[in-house]
Amino acid sequence: MDVLGIGRTTGPLSDQEVNQTVHQAAAALGANGKKVLAIIPDYTRTCPLGQVLRELHSALAGKVAQLDFMIAL
């Protein structure tokens, strides 16, 4: 799998950039009809986690057989 994403050193990504990146990554998974386990960071990492989870659910719900999340400690 290729690495997808964008970044910058001058500030955080915009909401639109985060949403677009999540949807692009979800589409690249090829996970239709499969079970998906998303490993997410714990509270020691900084990211717009709520937004990422909502967008990932939006991108995959109804397409995958199952979507689960596990917190990486």
C-alpha positions as CSV (number, residue, x, y, z in Angstrom):
1,M,0.0,0.0,0.0
2,D,1.2,3.5,-0.8
3,V,1.5,6.2,1.8
4,L,-1.1,8.9,1.4
5,G,-1.2,12.2,3.0
6,I,-0.1,15.8,3.2
7,G,1.6,17.9,5.8
8,R,3.2,21.2,6.5
9,T,5.4,22.9,9.0
10,T,3.6,26.2,9.2
11,G,0.4,25.0,10.9
12,P,-2.3,22.4,11.1
13,L,-4.2,21.0,8.1
14,S,-7.5,22.5,7.3
15,D,-10.7,20.6,8.0
16,Q,-11.1,20.1,4.2
17,E,-7.6,18.7,3.9
18,V,-8.1,16.3,6.7
19,N,-11.5,15.1,5.2
20,Q,-10.0,14.7,1.8
21,T,-7.0,12.8,3.0
22,V,-9.2,10.4,5.1
23,H,-11.6,9.7,2.2
24,Q,-8.7,9.2,-0.2
25,A,-7.1,6.7,2.1
26,A,-10.4,4.9,2.7
27,A,-11.0,4.6,-1.0
28,A,-7.4,3.2,-1.5
29,L,-8.0,0.4,1.0
30,G,-10.1,-1.7,-1.3
31,A,-12.0,-2.9,1.7
32,N,-15.5,-3.2,0.4
33,G,-17.2,-6.2,2.0
34,K,-14.3,-6.8,4.3
35,K,-13.8,-6.3,8.1
36,V,-11.7,-3.2,8.9
37,L,-9.8,-2.6,12.1
38,A,-8.6,1.0,12.5
39,I,-5.8,1.4,15.0
40,I,-6.1,4.9,16.5
41,P,-3.7,6.9,18.7
42,D,-4.3,7.3,22.4
43,Y,-4.4,10.7,24.1
44,T,-0.6,11.2,24.0
45,R,-0.7,12.0,20.3
46,T,-2.1,15.2,18.8
47,C,-4.5,14.9,15.9
48,P,-8.1,15.9,15.1
49,L,-9.2,12.4,16.1
50,G,-12.9,13.0,16.3
51,Q,-12.9,14.5,12.8
52,V,-10.8,11.6,11.4
53,L,-13.1,9.0,13.0
54,R,-16.3,10.7,11.7
55,E,-14.9,10.9,8.2
56,L,-13.6,7.4,8.2
57,H,-17.0,6.1,9.3
58,S,-18.6,8.3,6.6
59,A,-16.3,6.9,4.0
60,L,-16.6,3.2,5.0
61,A,-20.1,2.7,6.5
62,G,-22.3,0.6,4.4
63,K,-19.4,-0.5,2.3
64,V,-17.4,-2.7,4.7
65,A,-18.7,-5.8,6.5
66,Q,-17.5,-4.5,9.9
67,L,-15.6,-1.4,11.1
68,D,-13.9,-1.5,14.5
69,F,-11.5,0.8,16.3
70,M,-8.7,-0.2,18.7
71,I,-6.7,2.3,20.7
72,A,-2.9,1.9,20.4
73,L,-1.3,2.3,23.7
